[in-house]
Amino acid sequence: MNLRPLLAVVGLLCCTLPALADGQVQKLITAADKARLDKYGDTRKAALAEAKAG
């Protein structure tokens, strides 16, 4: 059995399956989760500044 065609099919499937994503996560997260995600940038900056300060 030749593995190249099998690997080609697996590779093709791996590339096309993400196109089927339909945003289920956006339907599952709560308002509090959305607020935390909105503040992510500020939280990250504060954590980096604290880490650099020692």
NULUM-134156 format. One line per 4 residues: their letters; for each residue x, y, z of C-alpha. Coordinates in nm, 3 decimals. Layout:
REM residues N
a> X:Y:Z  ...
END
This chain:
REM residues 54
mnlr> 0.000:0.000:0.000  0.133:0.338:-0.100  0.123:0.593:0.183  0.145:0.905:-0.031
plla> -0.220:0.904:-0.145  -0.334:0.833:0.210  -0.124:1.119:0.348  -0.253:1.347:0.073
vvgl> -0.614:1.270:0.167  -0.544:1.321:0.538  -0.370:1.651:0.463  -0.660:1.765:0.247
lcct> -0.909:1.681:0.522  -0.701:1.865:0.782  -0.698:2.175:0.562  -1.069:2.175:0.478
lpal> -1.225:2.085:0.813  -1.156:2.426:0.976  -1.374:2.578:0.704  -1.671:2.408:0.869
adgq> -1.631:2.608:1.191  -1.961:2.778:1.266  -1.892:2.989:1.575  -2.028:2.754:1.841
vqkl> -1.798:2.906:2.103  -1.958:3.248:2.056  -2.295:3.091:2.135  -2.167:2.923:2.452
itaa> -1.978:3.200:2.631  -2.157:3.416:2.885  -2.167:3.794:2.911  -1.907:3.776:3.190
dkar> -1.677:3.574:2.963  -1.718:3.831:2.686  -1.629:4.110:2.929  -1.315:3.922:3.037
ldky> -1.216:3.872:2.674  -1.264:4.242:2.605  -1.028:4.326:2.893  -0.765:4.072:2.784
gdtr> -0.528:4.328:2.631  -0.522:4.545:2.942  -0.480:4.244:3.170  -0.194:4.114:2.957
kaal> -0.015:4.450:2.959  -0.048:4.477:3.337  0.082:4.123:3.389  0.381:4.186:3.161
aeak> 0.462:4.511:3.339  0.443:4.337:3.675  0.666:4.053:3.554  0.925:4.294:3.416
ag> 0.924:4.492:3.740  1.011:4.176:3.930
END
